[in-house]
Amino acid sequence: MEQQGRSLLINHVKIVLEDRIVEGSILVRDGIIAQIIEDSEQPEADHIVDGQGKWLLPGFIDVHVHGGFGGDFMDATAESYDTITKFHASQGTTGMLATTVTASQEAIETVFQATSEYMKNDMPYTALLGVHLEGPFLSIKWIGAQNPAFLSPPRLDWLQDWTERYPGILKLLTLAPENEGAIEAIKWLADHNVVVACGHTDATYEVMKEAADAGLTHAVHTYNAMRPLHHREPGTVGAVLTDDRIYAELIADGHHVSPGAIKLLASSKPADKLILITDAISAAGRPDGLYDLGGLPVIVQDGVARLQEGNLAGSSLTMINAFRYMLEHTDYNVMDISRYASGNTAKQLGMFEHTGSIAIGKQADLVLAEPDFSSVSHTWVNGKQVYEAK
């Protein structure tokens, strides 16, 4: 594996930049992109990877992912986190948030503890960037695949405790803005540099506007588990579509959202406000069968995860498959989709200065994808190779 402190040349690739696609090479030194070469020049390097005409993209950043390959972030062990990050590295993800489910205060605390410890060490695969707390401050009406036994109104005392004990770990929090105390929580979280999202919510259009005024800037798995659009009451979806302050997540797997609804969302949002996510559970990368999500049994059939009652329960999606789905089923091009999978997410997390696009001086968080985007050939995090297809 290529280590930091050495140079890496990735040549013969189609490089997806912020404003254009070029054919050439990239030179990486000490984990940082040092040169973008648009001609046949081949500078010396300690390690050379022949890209064979494949696509070189900024690494994918997934802010909504529960697990993969049998591991779940609620397991709260380094072994499980290695399993999850190793699998998603093979799918082109270079950064991710450990996403919880609605659970007890104690179970959530173990995720904060495990994530904090994991991030202190040398992460061998995809980099954990922090925690996405999805629940327990959600709506019973739009519970989806969350466990109703652990629902709670927003608890500022819990949030204050977690942010004091695990500073910088909570990056994103999903809540139902209509719940009592939610607006106060949104203001507090926004003041403490936590991205606040609506999700699993019955919020009206008016409540969503109030929440956005308070500092809410994100919507999880848009369309799913939220009050739908109606022409006389635009609902949560209507607010997400029309309020340019709100970033909108999208699960592009063909099951959660139809191509027509994707087109409506993408055409409604500014180009920098759409974010691809997987919402992947432990079943991602594994065969059909019975799985667990927050203590609830999940049946995966033909790759689709559902509770026994029929509710969709996360997904088995990967970022490279979401990328390919967008390319095949929408009118958006490789540069557009790259922004949705990398750049926009980095901007929302306040990381765009050093990751999320291919540019000189940025971290070499890179993915080499096959010409048809069917799979990933190599993944690098901060210049370190964390995956190579065999």
Buried (B, 14 or more C-beta within 10 A) or exposed (E): EBEBEBBBBBBBBBBBBEEEBBBBBBBBBEBBBBBBBEEEEEEEBEBBBEBEEBBBBBBBBBBBBBBBBBBBBBBBBEEBBBBBBBBBBBBBBBBBBBBBBBBBEEBBBBBBBBBBEBBEEEBBBBBBBBBBBBBBBBBEEBBBBBBEEBBBEBBEEBBEBBBEEBEEBBBBBBBBBBBEEBBEBBBBBBEEEBBBBBBBBBBBBEBBBBBBEBBBBBBBBBBBBBBEBEEEEBBBBBBBBBBEBBBBBBBBBBBBBEBEBBBBBBEBBEEBBBBBBBBBBBBBBBEBEEBBBBBBEBBBEEBBBBBEEEBBBBBBBBBBBBBBBBBEBBEBEBBBBBBBBBBBBBBBBEBBEEBBBBBEEBBBBBBBBBEEBEBBBBBBBBBBBBBBEE
